[in-house]
């Protein structure tokens, strides 16, 4: 598995422990930045991660900003991306199980690095339930294609 990860200055605090965890699980990591606490624009990093997923260079993505909200809004503008901002274990599980979220968004000002690793672990290890949820994922794709009104 290959995970693309990106953050802005508000989420960078989470990145080192998440990357360390992913590598300990033998997951390849593509880190698109940022690399310092200097202020940057989160949509740039959201687009980089999403493009890697859509181009088939990464299987999933993790985006980090101060709250996780900004990167999730930006990521969800990209066709084919289902980004979920989570701050608790229940939502980490359900975004994988019910929504087949391919991007996990976390807030560096919301969760600790240790909790972020727990949320990543849950998200990565929870299978998509398919069944009735597949229909809903297709409906989301139809919205992206303007087929649903």
C-alpha positions as CSV (number, residue, x, y, z in Angstrom):
1,X,0.0,0.0,0.0
2,X,1.1,3.5,-0.8
3,X,-0.2,6.5,1.3
4,X,0.3,10.1,0.2
5,X,0.5,12.6,3.0
6,X,0.4,16.3,3.0
7,X,0.0,19.1,5.6
8,X,0.0,22.8,6.1
9,X,1.7,24.5,9.0
10,X,-1.2,23.8,11.3
11,X,-1.1,20.1,10.8
12,X,2.6,19.5,10.5
13,X,2.8,18.6,14.2
14,X,1.0,15.3,13.5
15,X,3.0,14.2,10.5
16,X,6.2,12.8,12.0
17,X,4.4,10.2,14.2
18,X,2.0,9.3,11.5
19,X,4.8,8.7,8.9
20,X,6.7,6.7,11.5
21,X,3.6,4.6,12.2
22,X,2.9,4.0,8.5
23,X,6.5,3.0,7.8
24,X,6.4,0.6,10.8
25,X,3.5,-1.1,9.0
26,X,5.5,-1.5,5.8
27,X,3.4,1.2,4.1
28,X,5.2,3.3,1.5
29,X,4.7,7.0,2.2
30,X,4.8,9.9,-0.3
31,X,5.2,13.1,1.6
32,X,4.2,16.1,-0.5
33,X,4.9,18.7,2.2
34,X,4.9,21.1,3.9
35,X,8.1,20.7,5.9
36,X,8.2,23.7,8.2
37,X,5.8,25.6,10.4
38,X,6.0,28.6,8.1
39,X,2.5,29.6,6.9
40,X,1.4,27.9,3.7
41,X,-1.9,27.4,1.7
42,X,-3.5,24.1,2.5
43,X,-5.3,23.7,-0.8
44,X,-2.0,23.2,-2.6
45,X,-1.2,20.1,-0.5
46,X,-4.7,18.8,-0.7
47,X,-4.6,18.9,-4.5
48,X,-1.1,17.2,-4.6
49,X,-2.4,14.3,-2.4
50,X,-5.6,13.9,-4.4
51,X,-3.8,14.0,-7.7
52,X,-1.5,11.2,-6.6
53,X,-4.5,9.1,-5.7
54,X,-6.4,9.8,-9.0
55,X,-3.2,9.1,-11.0
56,X,-2.8,5.7,-9.3
57,X,0.5,6.6,-7.7
58,X,-1.0,6.4,-4.2
59,X,-3.8,4.1,-2.8
60,X,-5.1,6.5,-0.2
61,X,-4.2,9.9,1.3
62,X,-3.9,11.6,4.6
63,X,-4.3,15.4,4.9
64,X,-3.5,17.5,7.9
65,X,-4.2,21.1,8.8
66,X,-5.2,23.0,12.0
67,X,-8.7,21.4,12.2
68,X,-8.8,19.0,9.3
69,X,-11.8,20.9,7.9
70,X,-10.0,23.1,5.3
71,X,-8.1,20.2,3.7
72,X,-11.3,18.1,3.7
73,X,-13.2,20.8,1.9
74,X,-10.4,21.3,-0.7
75,X,-10.0,17.5,-1.2
76,X,-13.7,16.9,-1.7
77,X,-13.7,19.3,-4.7
78,X,-11.5,16.8,-6.5
79,X,-13.5,14.2,-8.5
80,X,-13.2,10.7,-7.1
81,X,-12.1,11.8,-3.7
82,X,-14.0,11.0,-0.5
83,X,-12.3,12.9,2.2
84,X,-13.4,12.6,5.8
85,X,-12.4,14.8,8.7
86,X,-12.4,12.8,11.9
87,X,-11.4,13.4,15.5
88,X,-12.7,10.3,17.2
89,X,-12.4,6.5,16.8
90,X,-16.1,6.0,15.9
91,X,-15.9,8.4,12.9
92,X,-12.5,6.9,11.8
93,X,-14.2,3.5,11.6
94,X,-17.4,4.6,10.0
95,X,-15.8,6.8,7.3
96,X,-13.9,3.6,6.1
97,X,-16.7,1.1,6.7
98,X,-19.7,3.2,5.3
99,X,-18.1,5.9,3.1
100,X,-15.0,4.1,1.8
101,X,-13.1,7.3,2.5
102,X,-9.9,7.4,0.5
103,X,-8.6,10.5,2.3
104,X,-8.4,10.9,6.0
105,X,-8.2,14.5,7.3
106,X,-7.0,15.3,10.8
107,X,-6.5,18.5,12.7
108,X,-3.2,19.3,14.4
109,X,-5.0,21.6,16.8
110,X,-7.7,19.1,17.5
111,X,-6.0,15.7,18.1
112,X,-2.7,14.7,19.6
113,X,-0.1,13.0,17.5
114,X,-0.8,9.8,19.5
115,X,-4.5,10.0,18.9
116,X,-3.9,10.7,15.2
117,X,-2.0,7.5,14.9
118,X,-4.8,5.6,16.5
119,X,-7.3,7.2,14.1
120,X,-5.1,6.3,11.1
121,X,-4.8,2.7,12.3
122,X,-8.5,2.3,12.6
123,X,-9.2,3.9,9.2
124,X,-6.6,1.7,7.5
125,X,-7.7,-1.5,9.1
126,X,-11.5,-1.1,8.7
127,X,-12.8,-2.7,5.6
128,X,-15.5,-1.1,3.4
129,X,-18.8,-2.9,4.2
130,X,-20.0,-2.7,0.6
131,X,-23.7,-3.8,0.3
132,X,-26.1,-0.8,0.7
133,X,-23.1,1.5,1.1
134,X,-21.9,0.8,-2.4
135,X,-25.1,2.3,-3.8
136,X,-24.5,5.4,-1.8
137,X,-20.9,5.7,-3.0
138,X,-22.2,5.4,-6.6
139,X,-24.7,8.1,-5.8
140,X,-21.9,10.4,-4.7
141,X,-20.1,9.6,-8.0
142,X,-23.2,10.4,-9.9
143,X,-23.4,13.8,-8.2
144,X,-19.8,14.5,-9.3
145,X,-20.9,13.7,-12.8
146,X,-24.1,15.8,-12.6
147,X,-26.2,12.7,-13.3
148,X,-28.3,13.0,-10.1
149,X,-30.7,15.7,-9.6
